Amino acid sequence: MKRLLAIVVVSLCSAYPQTESKRAPSTTAKTVTVTGCIYRGVECYVLKDSKGKQDYSVAQINKLQIGHAYRITGSVSDIGICQEGMPILGPQKITEVKLRCDMSKAPEKK
């Protein structure tokens, strides 16, 4: 029994430094406010910035409609369910705005 306990302790101690060194540094999520139009993407919606600066993937939620314009405030992440190849915007506040969305300028599906 003592031998088994010693093996467990040694195993845990040797595993600890390996897992500690693989941790990513903690980063604070960046919060942005973007105004633009919603288009259909491959897996998620795409929020096309009206200023042309940066487009974002946005999860498909009932409050958003394709072809409508919104001002969305939320946190930006590179990790999520959307595989659009652009930053993912996690909406915290959504406001519909009056802006004409040109559906011919929808992002091309990859």
N, C-alpha and C positions, 0 to 999 in steps of 0.2 A: 504494500500500500504506500509506504514512504517512497519507494522507487517510482511509482506511478505519479505521485505528487511532484517529485523532483523533475520528472520528464515534462509534466504540464507547465511548471514554473519556468523551466528553461525554454520551452517552446514559446510561451507567451512573451518572455523577455527578448528573445531573438526576433520575434515578429514585430514588436513595437517600433524599433527604429526604422524598419522598412516602411511601415505604413505612415509614420510621421513624416518622412522625407518626401512622400508622394503627394502630400496635400498641396492643393493650390492655395496661393495667398488669398486671403479674404479681401473682396473688393465690394465697395458700396455701389449698388445699382444706380445708374444715371437716370434721372427723371427728365423727360422732355415734353414739350407741348407741340404738336404737329397739326396743321390744318391741311386737309386734302381730300381727295376722292377715294372711295372704296371700289376696288376691282376684284374680280375673282382670280385667285391664284391657283396653284396646283393642289395644295393641301389646306391652305389658309387664305384669308383675304389679304389683299395688298393695299396699303394706304399710300397713295402716290402724293407726295408733298406738293402743294400748290406752288411753292417757290422753287421746286426742282432740286432741292438740296439733297435729300435722302429719302428713299422709299423704305417702308417698314412692312414686315409680315405682322398680321393681326389675326388672332384666333377667331374662328367663325362663331360669333355670338348673336343672339336674336335681336339685339338693339341696333345692329349695323345692317344696312341694306346696300346692295351693289348699285352703283350709279349715284349714290347720295354723298354729300360732303359733310365732313365732321371735323371738329376740333377735339383732338384726343390728347389727354395728358396721362402719362404712365411711365413705367420703368422700362428701360431697354436692356435686352439680354441677347447673347449669342447662342444660348442653349434653350431649346424648347421643342415642341412637336412640329413646328413649321420647318419645312425643308426647302424654302424658297431661295436660300443663299443670300439673305439680307437680314439685318438686325430685327429682332422680334420685339414688338411693342406690347406690353401688358397694360391694357387700359385700366385706369383708375377713375377717370372722369371723361365722359363722352357727351359732347354737345353738338347737335346737328346745326349746320350753318348754311346760309344761302350762298351757294357757289355753283356755277355751271360745270358739270362733269362731262367731259367729252369722251364718250365710250370708244372712239376710234384711237384714243391715246392710251388704251389699256396696255399694261405690260404684256409682253409676249410670254407665253408659257414655254418653259424649258423642257 
